[in-house]
């Protein structure tokens, strides 16, 4: 099995499938059946399929401001430039107007990413051909400097919602790309850094439970501070990664993706203290009545380390667990691990949906 950063490449596809549910559409069936030697090739295949699907629906268009000398009035008249035209004996009106255009930030990011992938030796000839084919429809779209992209400012609405998954793929690719001055070539860095991979891992686990265990009402919910005098000024927001609920039972899961799941001091291995303090705080503030019906779990992605945590603690009447999810296994075994987590806490109430 081919791996990237300790994860079977095919499993990254499955994680994306859950994190961005659009991958479940039938046009990605061929991608699901393929085997990939590296992550760049996988991203190229997904992007080629996704852009082809978007072309059938039409590329997203936005109003962009333009200035032009026209024979007829359009939009707003630029008086200064029009007078200048008169002085040059040009019978033209200088106009400023808005026009729907495909040359917007969404399509610019798609084109930039596709071109970057086309330069990678690790992308197969088959997927390069597919990318080149869809790029034929981007003739009016400009490329963009990666450093100029403000990812946090991208806004998705009903008419561009399908771009959300595609641009997240672009984000993974472009943020992992290192530019090299050596002969003007591009070099690809490691697949994803811990921060990017952590977000994908978190989203995957959340959407898995939403999809296969709907009775547990999985959500990324907030926990309110259990204060005595209702004063919460300056207290930070407690945002959980995943909260599972059924009846009066609650399981709060905090996902963690680190290169090292344990911290070492003086040759002594311990859990990351901040992680443990965090999940303990979530559980204790959620269990207002001290019923013991609220449990917490730190769910680490398994690394190549020989020692990985698998512990259960009883702390003040609440169960706090630390587990690892092994992403090196075939995906059915990963799914079984997630199902077992739900089953071990909720019992038969966690019954898995037959949706596949």
C-alpha positions as CSV (number, residue, x, y, z in Angstrom):
1,X,0.0,0.0,0.0
2,X,1.4,3.4,-1.0
3,X,1.6,5.9,1.9
4,X,2.1,9.6,2.3
5,X,3.1,10.9,5.7
6,X,2.1,7.6,7.2
7,X,-1.4,7.5,5.6
8,X,-2.4,5.2,2.8
9,X,-3.0,7.5,-0.2
10,X,-6.4,5.9,-0.9
11,X,-7.5,6.7,2.6
12,X,-6.9,10.4,1.9
13,X,-9.4,10.1,-0.9
14,X,-11.9,8.6,1.6
15,X,-11.3,11.3,4.1
16,X,-12.0,13.9,1.4
17,X,-15.1,11.9,0.4
18,X,-16.6,12.5,3.9
19,X,-15.2,15.9,4.5
20,X,-16.6,17.3,1.2
21,X,-19.7,15.3,0.5
22,X,-19.8,16.4,-3.1
23,X,-17.2,13.7,-3.8
24,X,-20.0,11.1,-3.3
25,X,-21.5,12.2,-6.6
26,X,-21.4,9.6,-9.4
27,X,-18.9,11.6,-11.6
28,X,-16.2,10.7,-9.0
29,X,-16.8,6.9,-9.3
30,X,-13.7,6.5,-11.6
31,X,-11.5,8.3,-9.1
32,X,-12.7,5.9,-6.4
33,X,-11.7,2.9,-8.4
34,X,-8.1,4.1,-9.2
35,X,-5.0,3.4,-7.3
36,X,-2.6,6.4,-6.7
37,X,1.1,6.4,-6.2
38,X,1.2,9.9,-4.6
39,X,-1.0,12.6,-3.3
40,X,-0.4,15.0,-6.2
41,X,-1.8,12.5,-8.7
42,X,-4.8,12.0,-6.5
43,X,-5.5,15.8,-6.3
44,X,-5.0,16.1,-10.1
45,X,-7.6,13.4,-10.7
46,X,-10.1,14.9,-8.3
47,X,-9.6,18.4,-9.7
48,X,-9.9,17.3,-13.3
49,X,-13.2,15.6,-12.5
50,X,-14.5,18.4,-10.4
51,X,-13.7,21.1,-13.0
52,X,-15.3,19.0,-15.8
53,X,-18.5,18.8,-13.7
54,X,-18.4,22.5,-13.0
55,X,-18.1,23.3,-16.7
56,X,-21.3,21.4,-17.4
57,X,-23.1,23.7,-15.0
58,X,-21.1,26.8,-16.1
59,X,-18.1,28.5,-14.6
60,X,-18.9,31.0,-11.8
61,X,-19.2,34.6,-13.0
62,X,-18.9,37.8,-11.0
63,X,-19.3,41.4,-11.9
64,X,-15.9,43.1,-12.4
65,X,-15.3,46.8,-13.1
66,X,-14.0,47.7,-16.5
67,X,-13.0,51.0,-18.2
68,X,-13.2,51.4,-22.0
69,X,-13.6,53.9,-24.8
70,X,-16.9,53.2,-26.4
71,X,-19.0,54.8,-29.2
72,X,-22.1,54.5,-27.1
73,X,-22.7,55.4,-23.4
74,X,-22.5,52.5,-21.0
75,X,-22.4,52.6,-17.2
76,X,-20.8,55.8,-15.8
77,X,-19.1,58.5,-17.9
78,X,-15.5,59.3,-17.0
79,X,-15.6,63.0,-17.9
80,X,-11.9,63.7,-17.6
81,X,-10.9,60.9,-20.0
82,X,-13.7,61.7,-22.4
83,X,-12.5,65.3,-22.7
84,X,-9.0,63.9,-23.3
85,X,-10.4,61.8,-26.1
86,X,-12.0,64.9,-27.6
87,X,-8.7,66.7,-27.6
88,X,-7.2,63.8,-29.5
89,X,-10.2,64.1,-32.0
90,X,-11.4,60.6,-30.9
91,X,-15.2,60.3,-31.1
92,X,-15.2,58.0,-28.1
93,X,-16.8,58.1,-24.6
94,X,-14.7,56.9,-21.7
95,X,-17.0,54.7,-19.7
96,X,-16.7,52.8,-16.4
97,X,-19.1,49.8,-16.1
98,X,-19.6,46.4,-14.5
99,X,-19.6,43.3,-16.6
100,X,-20.1,39.6,-15.7
101,X,-16.9,37.8,-16.1
102,X,-15.4,34.3,-15.5
103,X,-12.1,36.0,-14.7
104,X,-12.7,36.1,-11.0
105,X,-10.7,34.9,-7.9
106,X,-12.5,31.5,-7.8
107,X,-11.6,30.5,-11.4
108,X,-8.2,32.1,-11.1
109,X,-7.4,29.8,-8.2
110,X,-8.6,26.8,-10.2
111,X,-6.4,27.6,-13.2
112,X,-3.3,28.4,-11.1
113,X,-3.6,25.1,-9.3
114,X,-4.2,23.1,-12.5
115,X,-1.1,24.6,-14.1
116,X,1.0,23.9,-11.0
117,X,-0.1,20.3,-11.0
118,X,0.7,20.0,-14.8
119,X,4.3,20.9,-13.9
120,X,4.7,18.0,-11.5
121,X,6.4,14.9,-12.6
122,X,4.4,12.9,-10.0
123,X,1.1,13.6,-11.9
124,X,0.4,10.8,-14.4
125,X,0.1,11.5,-18.1
126,X,-3.6,10.4,-18.0
127,X,-4.5,13.1,-15.4
128,X,-2.4,15.7,-17.1
129,X,-4.4,15.1,-20.3
130,X,-7.6,15.5,-18.3
131,X,-6.4,18.8,-16.8
132,X,-5.3,20.2,-20.1
133,X,-8.7,19.4,-21.6
134,X,-10.6,21.4,-19.0
135,X,-8.1,24.2,-19.1
136,X,-9.1,24.9,-22.7
137,X,-12.2,26.6,-21.3
138,X,-10.1,28.9,-19.1
139,X,-8.7,31.1,-21.9
140,X,-10.2,34.3,-20.5
141,X,-9.1,33.5,-16.9
142,X,-5.8,34.8,-15.5
143,X,-3.4,33.0,-13.2
144,X,-2.8,34.5,-9.8
145,X,0.2,34.7,-7.5
146,X,-0.3,32.2,-4.6
147,X,0.9,34.8,-2.1
148,X,-2.0,37.1,-3.2
149,X,-4.8,34.6,-2.3
150,X,-6.6,35.5,0.9
151,X,-8.2,32.2,1.6
152,X,-10.1,33.4,4.6
153,X,-11.9,36.1,2.6
154,X,-13.4,33.7,0.1
155,X,-17.2,33.7,0.5
156,X,-19.5,31.0,-0.8
157,X,-23.1,31.6,-1.8
158,X,-25.8,29.4,-3.4
159,X,-24.4,30.1,-6.9
160,X,-20.8,29.1,-6.1
161,X,-21.3,26.5,-3.4
162,X,-19.9,23.8,-5.7
163,X,-16.5,25.6,-5.6
164,X,-16.1,24.9,-1.9
165,X,-14.6,21.5,-2.3
166,X,-12.6,22.4,-5.4
167,X,-11.0,25.4,-3.7
168,X,-10.2,23.4,-0.6
169,X,-8.3,20.9,-2.8
170,X,-6.5,24.0,-4.4
171,X,-5.7,25.2,-0.9
172,X,-4.0,21.9,0.0
173,X,-2.0,21.9,-3.3
174,X,-1.0,25.5,-3.4
175,X,-0.1,25.8,0.3
176,X,2.1,22.7,0.0
177,X,3.9,24.1,-3.0
178,X,7.4,25.5,-2.7
179,X,8.7,27.8,-5.4
180,X,12.3,27.2,-6.4
181,X,14.6,29.6,-8.3
182,X,16.6,26.6,-9.4
183,X,16.1,26.7,-13.2
184,X,12.7,28.3,-12.6
185,X,11.1,25.0,-11.7
186,X,8.5,24.2,-9.1
187,X,9.1,21.7,-6.3
188,X,6.4,20.1,-4.3
189,X,6.8,20.1,-0.5
190,X,5.4,17.4,1.8
191,X,1.7,16.8,1.2
192,X,0.3,18.9,4.0
193,X,1.6,20.4,7.2
194,X,0.1,19.4,10.5
195,X,-2.3,22.3,10.6
196,X,-3.8,21.6,7.2
197,X,-4.0,17.8,7.8
198,X,-5.5,18.4,11.3
199,X,-8.4,20.3,9.7
200,X,-9.1,17.5,7.2
201,X,-8.9,14.8,9.9
202,X,-11.3,16.7,12.1
203,X,-13.8,17.3,9.3
204,X,-13.6,13.7,8.2
205,X,-14.4,12.3,11.7
206,X,-17.3,14.7,12.1
207,X,-18.9,14.0,8.8
208,X,-18.4,10.2,9.2
209,X,-20.5,10.2,12.3
210,X,-23.1,12.5,10.7
211,X,-23.4,10.2,7.8
212,X,-23.3,6.8,9.4
213,X,-24.6,7.5,12.9
214,X,-27.4,10.1,12.4
215,X,-29.1,9.2,15.7
216,X,-26.0,10.6,17.5
217,X,-26.6,14.1,16.1
218,X,-22.9,14.8,15.5
219,X,-22.1,18.5,15.6
220,X,-19.2,20.8,16.2
221,X,-21.0,22.6,19.1
222,X,-20.0,25.0,21.8
223,X,-19.8,24.4,25.5
224,X,-21.0,27.1,27.8
225,X,-18.9,28.0,30.9
226,X,-20.5,26.7,34.1
227,X,-20.1,29.9,36.1
228,X,-21.8,30.7,39.4
229,X,-22.5,34.4,38.9
230,X,-23.3,34.4,35.1
231,X,-20.2,36.6,34.5
232,X,-18.5,35.3,31.4
233,X,-16.6,38.5,30.3
234,X,-13.3,37.7,28.6
235,X,-13.7,33.9,28.9
236,X,-12.7,32.1,25.7
237,X,-15.2,30.2,23.5
238,X,-15.1,26.5,24.1
239,X,-15.6,25.0,20.6
240,X,-15.7,21.2,20.3
241,X,-14.5,19.3,17.3
242,X,-17.2,16.7,17.5
243,X,-20.1,16.3,20.0
244,X,-22.2,13.1,19.9
245,X,-25.5,13.0,21.7
246,X,-28.2,10.5,22.4
247,X,-30.8,11.0,25.1
248,X,-28.9,12.3,28.2
249,X,-25.6,10.9,27.2
250,X,-22.9,13.0,25.5
251,X,-19.5,12.2,24.1
252,X,-17.1,15.1,23.3
253,X,-14.3,14.2,20.9
254,X,-11.3,16.3,20.2
255,X,-9.3,15.2,17.2
256,X,-5.6,15.6,17.2
257,X,-3.1,15.2,14.3
258,X,0.5,15.5,15.4
259,X,3.8,14.1,14.2
260,X,4.3,13.0,17.8
261,X,1.3,11.9,19.9
262,X,3.2,11.9,23.2
263,X,5.5,14.5,24.8
264,X,8.8,13.4,26.2
265,X,10.6,14.9,29.1
266,X,13.6,13.4,30.8
267,X,12.9,10.1,28.8
268,X,9.4,10.0,30.4
269,X,6.4,9.9,28.0
270,X,3.2,11.7,28.9
271,X,0.1,12.9,27.1
272,X,0.1,16.5,25.8
273,X,-0.9,18.4,28.9
274,X,-2.8,21.2,27.1
275,X,-4.9,18.6,25.2
276,X,-5.9,16.8,28.4
277,X,-6.7,20.0,30.2
278,X,-8.8,21.1,27.3
279,X,-11.0,18.0,27.0
280,X,-11.3,17.9,30.8
281,X,-12.6,21.5,30.9
282,X,-15.1,20.8,28.1
283,X,-16.5,17.7,29.9
284,X,-16.7,19.3,33.3
285,X,-18.5,22.5,32.0
286,X,-20.9,20.4,29.9
287,X,-21.8,18.1,32.8
288,X,-23.5,20.9,34.8
289,X,-25.5,18.5,37.0
290,X,-22.5,16.3,37.7
291,X,-24.4,13.3,36.3
292,X,-21.5,11.5,34.9
293,X,-23.3,11.2,31.6
294,X,-20.8,13.3,29.7
295,X,-17.5,11.7,28.6
296,X,-14.6,13.1,26.6
297,X,-12.1,11.6,24.2
298,X,-8.8,12.7,22.6
299,X,-8.7,11.0,19.3
300,X,-5.2,11.1,17.9
301,X,-4.2,10.0,14.3
302,X,-1.8,7.2,14.7
303,X,1.8,8.0,13.8
304,X,4.9,5.8,13.1
305,X,5.8,6.0,16.8
306,X,6.1,2.7,18.6
307,X,4.1,3.9,21.7
308,X,0.7,5.4,21.1
309,X,-1.9,6.2,23.8
310,X,-4.9,3.9,24.5
311,X,-6.2,4.9,27.9
312,X,-9.4,5.3,29.9
313,X,-9.6,7.4,33.0
314,X,-12.3,8.2,35.5
315,X,-12.0,11.8,36.6
316,X,-14.4,13.2,39.2
317,X,-17.2,10.9,37.9
318,X,-16.6,11.4,34.2
319,X,-14.8,9.1,31.7
320,X,-11.9,10.7,29.8
321,X,-10.4,8.5,27.1
322,X,-7.3,8.9,24.9
323,X,-7.4,6.8,21.7
324,X,-5.6,6.5,18.4
325,X,-7.1,6.1,14.9
326,X,-4.9,4.1,12.7
327,X,-5.0,5.6,9.2
328,X,-2.5,3.1,7.8
329,X,-5.1,0.4,7.6
330,X,-7.6,-0.3,4.8
331,X,-10.5,2.0,5.1
332,X,-13.1,-0.6,6.2
333,X,-10.9,-1.1,9.3
334,X,-10.8,2.6,10.0
335,X,-14.6,2.8,9.7
336,X,-14.8,-0.1,12.2
337,X,-12.6,1.8,14.7
338,X,-14.9,4.8,14.5
339,X,-18.0,2.6,14.8
340,X,-16.5,0.9,17.9
341,X,-15.9,4.3,19.6
342,X,-19.6,5.1,19.2
343,X,-20.7,1.6,20.2
344,X,-18.6,1.4,23.3
345,X,-20.2,4.5,24.8
346,X,-23.7,4.6,23.4
347,X,-24.3,0.8,23.0
348,X,-27.1,-0.2,20.7
349,X,-28.3,3.4,20.5
350,X,-25.3,4.1,18.2
351,X,-26.6,1.7,15.6
352,X,-24.8,2.4,12.3
353,X,-26.8,3.5,9.3
354,X,-26.8,1.2,6.3
355,X,-26.0,4.2,4.0
356,X,-22.8,3.5,2.0
